[in-house]
Amino acid sequence: MNPRRALVASALTALLFGSSEAQAFCRKTTCTPADSCPRSEDGCLSTGIPLRWPSNEIDVAFHEDVGLINARPAEVLAALRQAFHVWSDVTCPTASGATQRTSLRFREREQATFPINPVLAEPESYRKSNVVFFRDAGWPYRTPDATIATTRVQFSVETGIARSAQLELNSANYVFTLPDEVPKTGGIRTYDLVAVATHEVGHFIGLDHSRAPESIMAERYCEQATRCARPPIEARRLADDDVLAVCSLFPPGSRGAGNPEDSGSGGCSASGSASSSPVGWMTLLFGAATLSWLRRRSRV
């Protein structure tokens, strides 16, 4: 192990097994709407139950229509998978001083085929599934010109256990690039698909925005950090605080929170009935007015 990695591992070990006060990352909670909930001095939600998945193996499906860049569907899917693996491939320090891969796993399911309605934000056809899709025909949420992507998580307000999540990319108003593409010129602002999706996957697993320097979960990514001036490969990497977050939420060897309300039918969306356990809707808007990360610049 090189000296820098050894130093980082030592620091992470101290944070993981030391005081929780040193943690800079923030978690989403059952307090909703999040933009009206009280926050602590470090910007984290201070009320509500932290969200968590019932299992550390989370199902996810990608929609068969991969967006306006669907001339290269295989490459688009590879980029989306890469964003999920950025989190699940993290190695965490252990109390013994060794490192071990986080217990977070994503299990890809059959591609989704539901029709994507450009006006309806929450159709029944997908809100009970863990799914990733592009919105080409229109963006049904507020601030379409300032929201690059959004991740919506459904959860039990009584337990904080997540039931399902939807990661939506605003391809109707933004241009995404694949890992091997050179950013476009001529005044057209483009966004690296892997970097955007990696930030959203952080919300998918329960993280809120972070004030930690260089965090992939920074609220206004391009304005509060220097990542956007870096080569794409570096801009997609997790910062130390992001590694600490995933290692804390999904430590090596852990199996997950469990779900006492689960009906036993399996899958992340099987969590009992709404009548016995109220469900809260959390909108993690990736935009300027509320929970923004990247903000669109004017196109010439």
C-alpha positions as CSV (number, residue, x, y, z in Angstrom):
1,M,0.0,0.0,0.0
2,N,1.4,3.4,-1.0
3,P,1.9,6.0,1.8
4,R,-1.1,8.1,0.8
5,R,-3.5,5.2,0.7
6,A,-2.1,4.0,4.0
7,L,-2.8,7.4,5.5
8,V,-6.3,7.5,4.1
9,A,-7.1,4.0,5.4
10,S,-5.8,5.0,8.8
11,A,-7.9,8.1,8.9
12,L,-11.0,6.2,7.7
13,T,-10.4,3.5,10.3
14,A,-10.3,6.2,13.0
15,L,-13.5,7.7,11.8
16,L,-15.3,4.4,11.4
17,F,-14.4,3.0,14.8
18,G,-14.1,6.3,16.6
19,S,-16.4,9.2,17.4
20,S,-19.4,9.7,15.1
21,E,-19.0,13.5,15.5
22,A,-16.1,13.3,13.0
23,Q,-18.5,12.2,10.2
24,A,-19.2,14.8,7.7
25,F,-21.6,12.9,5.4
26,C,-25.3,13.3,5.9
27,R,-28.2,10.8,5.6
28,K,-31.7,11.2,4.4
29,T,-34.4,10.7,7.1
30,T,-38.1,10.3,7.3
31,C,-38.6,14.0,7.8
32,T,-40.4,15.3,4.7
33,P,-40.4,17.5,2.8
34,A,-36.7,17.8,3.4
35,D,-36.4,21.4,2.4
36,S,-38.6,22.4,5.4
37,C,-36.9,20.1,8.0
38,P,-34.5,21.4,10.6
39,R,-30.8,20.8,10.0
40,S,-27.8,20.7,12.2
41,E,-24.8,23.0,12.0
42,D,-23.1,20.7,9.5
43,G,-26.2,20.7,7.2
44,C,-27.6,17.3,8.1
45,L,-31.2,16.6,8.8
46,S,-31.6,16.7,12.6
47,T,-35.1,15.1,12.9
48,G,-36.6,11.9,11.6
49,I,-35.4,8.3,11.3
50,P,-32.4,7.7,9.0
51,L,-33.3,5.8,5.9
52,R,-31.9,2.4,5.4
53,W,-32.6,-0.6,3.1
54,P,-33.9,-3.8,4.5
55,S,-31.1,-5.7,2.8
56,N,-27.6,-4.8,1.7
57,E,-28.4,-6.5,-1.7
58,I,-30.6,-4.0,-3.5
59,D,-32.5,-4.9,-6.7
60,V,-32.3,-2.4,-9.6
61,A,-33.7,-2.4,-13.1
62,F,-32.7,-0.2,-16.1
63,H,-35.4,0.9,-18.5
64,E,-35.2,-0.6,-22.0
65,D,-35.4,3.0,-23.5
66,V,-32.0,4.4,-22.5
67,G,-32.7,7.9,-23.6
68,L,-31.8,10.3,-26.3
69,I,-28.4,8.8,-26.5
70,N,-29.9,5.4,-27.3
71,A,-27.9,5.0,-30.5
72,R,-25.4,3.3,-28.2
73,P,-27.6,1.5,-25.7
74,A,-24.9,-1.0,-24.6
75,E,-22.6,1.9,-23.7
76,V,-25.3,3.8,-21.9
77,L,-26.1,0.8,-19.7
78,A,-22.5,0.2,-19.0
79,A,-22.1,3.8,-17.8
80,L,-25.1,3.4,-15.5
81,R,-23.8,0.2,-14.1
82,Q,-20.5,1.8,-13.5
83,A,-22.1,4.5,-11.4
84,F,-23.6,1.8,-9.1
85,H,-20.3,-0.1,-8.9
86,V,-18.5,3.0,-7.9
87,W,-20.3,2.6,-4.5
88,S,-20.5,-1.2,-4.2
89,D,-16.8,-1.7,-5.1
90,V,-15.5,0.4,-2.2
91,T,-13.1,-1.3,0.1
92,C,-13.4,-0.4,3.8
93,P,-10.9,-0.6,6.6
94,T,-11.7,-3.0,9.4
95,A,-10.8,-3.0,13.1
96,S,-8.0,-5.4,12.4
97,G,-6.3,-2.9,10.1
98,A,-7.1,-4.9,6.9
99,T,-9.5,-3.8,4.2
100,Q,-12.6,-5.5,3.0
101,R,-15.2,-4.7,0.4
102,T,-18.4,-3.0,1.6
103,S,-21.4,-5.3,2.0
104,L,-23.4,-3.2,-0.5
105,R,-24.5,-5.1,-3.5
106,F,-26.8,-4.3,-6.5
107,R,-28.7,-7.1,-8.2
108,E,-29.7,-6.2,-11.7
109,R,-33.2,-7.3,-12.7
110,E,-35.0,-7.6,-16.0
111,Q,-35.2,-4.3,-17.9
112,A,-38.3,-2.2,-17.2
113,T,-40.8,-1.6,-20.1
114,F,-43.4,0.7,-18.6
115,P,-44.4,3.8,-20.7
116,I,-42.8,7.0,-19.5
117,N,-45.4,9.7,-19.2
118,P,-43.8,13.2,-19.7
119,V,-46.5,14.8,-17.6
120,L,-47.3,12.4,-14.8
121,A,-44.6,12.4,-12.1
122,E,-45.6,9.3,-10.1
123,P,-47.3,6.7,-12.2
124,E,-48.3,3.5,-10.3
125,S,-46.5,1.5,-13.0
126,Y,-43.1,2.2,-11.6
127,R,-43.2,3.7,-8.1
128,K,-43.0,0.3,-6.5
129,S,-39.9,-0.7,-8.3
130,N,-36.2,0.2,-8.1
131,V,-35.6,1.6,-11.6
132,V,-33.4,3.9,-13.6
133,F,-34.7,5.7,-16.6
134,F,-34.4,8.8,-18.8
135,R,-37.1,11.3,-19.4
136,D,-36.7,12.4,-23.0
137,A,-40.2,13.9,-23.8
138,G,-40.5,16.2,-20.8
139,W,-39.7,16.8,-17.2
140,P,-42.8,16.7,-14.9
141,Y,-41.2,18.3,-11.9
142,R,-40.4,21.9,-10.9
143,T,-37.5,23.8,-12.4
144,P,-37.0,21.6,-15.5
145,D,-34.1,23.9,-16.7
146,A,-32.3,23.6,-13.3
147,T,-32.8,19.9,-12.5
148,I,-30.4,17.5,-14.2
149,A,-31.7,14.4,-12.4
150,T,-33.7,13.3,-9.4
151,T,-33.9,10.3,-7.1
152,R,-37.2,9.5,-5.4
153,V,-37.2,7.1,-2.5
154,Q,-40.4,5.5,-1.0
155,F,-40.0,4.5,2.7
156,S,-41.9,3.6,5.9
157,V,-42.3,6.7,8.0
158,E,-42.5,4.4,11.1
159,T,-39.2,2.6,10.5
160,G,-37.2,4.5,7.9
161,I,-36.9,1.3,5.9
162,A,-36.8,2.0,2.2
163,R,-39.3,0.3,-0.1
164,S,-38.3,1.4,-3.5
165,A,-36.4,4.1,-5.4
166,Q,-36.5,5.7,-8.8
167,L,-33.5,7.4,-10.5
168,E,-34.7,9.7,-13.3
169,L,-32.4,11.6,-15.7
170,N,-33.6,14.8,-17.4
171,S,-32.5,14.0,-21.0
172,A,-35.3,16.3,-22.2
173,N,-33.3,19.4,-21.1
174,Y,-29.8,18.2,-20.7
175,V,-27.1,16.6,-22.9
176,F,-25.3,13.6,-21.3
177,T,-21.9,12.3,-22.5
178,L,-20.6,8.7,-22.3
179,P,-17.2,7.9,-20.8
180,D,-15.4,7.8,-24.1
181,E,-17.0,11.0,-25.6
182,V,-15.3,14.3,-25.8
183,P,-17.4,17.1,-24.3
184,K,-19.2,19.1,-27.0
185,T,-18.1,22.6,-28.0
186,G,-20.0,25.5,-29.5
187,G,-21.7,26.7,-26.3
188,I,-23.5,23.5,-25.6
189,R,-23.0,22.4,-22.0
190,T,-22.7,18.6,-21.5
191,Y,-22.8,16.5,-18.4
192,D,-20.8,13.3,-17.8
193,L,-23.4,10.6,-17.4
194,V,-21.3,8.5,-14.9
195,A,-20.6,11.5,-12.6
196,V,-24.3,12.5,-12.6
197,A,-25.5,9.0,-12.0
198,T,-22.9,8.3,-9.3
199,H,-24.2,11.3,-7.3
200,E,-27.8,10.1,-7.7
201,V,-26.9,6.5,-6.6
202,G,-25.6,8.1,-3.4
203,H,-29.2,9.4,-2.8
204,F,-30.5,6.0,-3.9
205,I,-28.7,4.3,-1.0
206,G,-29.8,6.9,1.5
207,L,-27.3,9.7,1.5
208,D,-28.1,13.4,1.6
209,H,-25.9,16.2,0.3
210,S,-22.5,16.7,2.0
211,R,-20.5,19.8,2.9
212,A,-17.3,17.8,2.9
213,P,-14.7,19.1,0.4
214,E,-14.7,17.3,-2.9
215,S,-17.6,15.0,-2.0
216,I,-19.4,13.5,-4.9
217,M,-22.5,14.3,-2.8
218,A,-21.8,18.1,-2.8
219,E,-25.0,20.0,-3.1
220,R,-23.8,22.4,-5.8
221,Y,-21.1,20.2,-7.3
222,C,-19.5,22.6,-9.9
223,E,-19.7,25.6,-7.7
224,Q,-18.4,24.3,-4.4
225,A,-15.7,21.9,-5.6
226,T,-13.0,21.7,-8.2
227,R,-14.1,18.4,-9.6
228,C,-15.6,19.9,-12.8
229,A,-12.2,21.2,-13.8
230,R,-10.7,17.8,-13.6
231,P,-10.5,15.0,-16.2
232,P,-13.8,12.9,-16.2
233,I,-12.2,9.9,-14.6
234,E,-11.1,11.9,-11.5
235,A,-14.4,13.7,-11.4
236,R,-16.3,10.4,-10.9
237,R,-14.3,9.3,-8.0
238,L,-15.6,9.2,-4.4
239,A,-14.0,11.4,-1.9
240,D,-12.8,10.1,1.5
241,D,-16.1,11.3,3.1
242,D,-18.1,9.3,0.5
243,V,-16.1,6.2,1.2
244,L,-16.7,6.7,4.9
245,A,-20.4,7.1,4.2
246,V,-20.8,3.8,2.3
247,C,-18.6,1.9,4.7
248,S,-20.7,3.2,7.6
249,L,-24.0,2.4,6.1
250,F,-22.9,-0.9,4.6
251,P,-20.0,-2.2,6.6
252,P,-18.2,-5.4,5.5
253,G,-20.0,-8.5,6.7
254,S,-23.3,-6.7,7.4
255,R,-26.6,-8.2,6.0
256,G,-28.8,-5.1,6.4
257,A,-31.4,-3.6,8.6
258,G,-34.0,-6.3,8.1
259,N,-37.7,-5.4,7.7
260,P,-40.2,-6.6,10.3
261,E,-43.1,-5.4,8.0
262,D,-41.9,-7.4,5.0
263,S,-44.6,-9.7,3.7
264,G,-42.0,-12.3,2.8
265,S,-42.6,-12.0,-1.0
266,G,-39.1,-10.8,-1.5
267,G,-37.6,-7.8,-3.2
268,C,-37.1,-4.3,-2.0
269,S,-40.7,-3.2,-2.8
270,A,-42.4,-5.9,-0.7
271,S,-42.8,-4.2,2.6
272,G,-46.4,-4.7,3.7
273,S,-49.4,-2.6,3.0
274,A,-49.7,1.1,3.1
275,S,-52.6,0.9,5.5
276,S,-50.5,-0.7,8.2
277,S,-47.4,1.3,7.6
278,P,-47.6,4.8,6.2
279,V,-45.3,5.5,3.3
280,G,-43.4,8.8,2.9
281,W,-42.4,10.3,-0.4
282,M,-38.9,11.8,-0.5
283,T,-38.0,13.8,-3.5
284,L,-34.2,14.3,-3.8
285,L,-34.3,17.0,-6.4
286,F,-31.1,17.4,-8.2
287,G,-31.7,21.1,-8.9
288,A,-31.0,24.7,-8.1
289,A,-33.9,25.8,-5.9
290,T,-34.0,22.8,-3.5
291,L,-31.4,20.0,-3.5
292,S,-29.2,21.0,-6.4
293,W,-25.9,19.6,-7.4
294,L,-25.1,20.6,-10.9
295,R,-26.7,23.7,-12.4
296,R,-27.3,24.2,-16.0
297,R,-25.5,27.1,-17.7
298,S,-27.2,29.1,-20.5
299,R,-26.7,27.6,-23.9
300,V,-25.6,29.9,-26.7
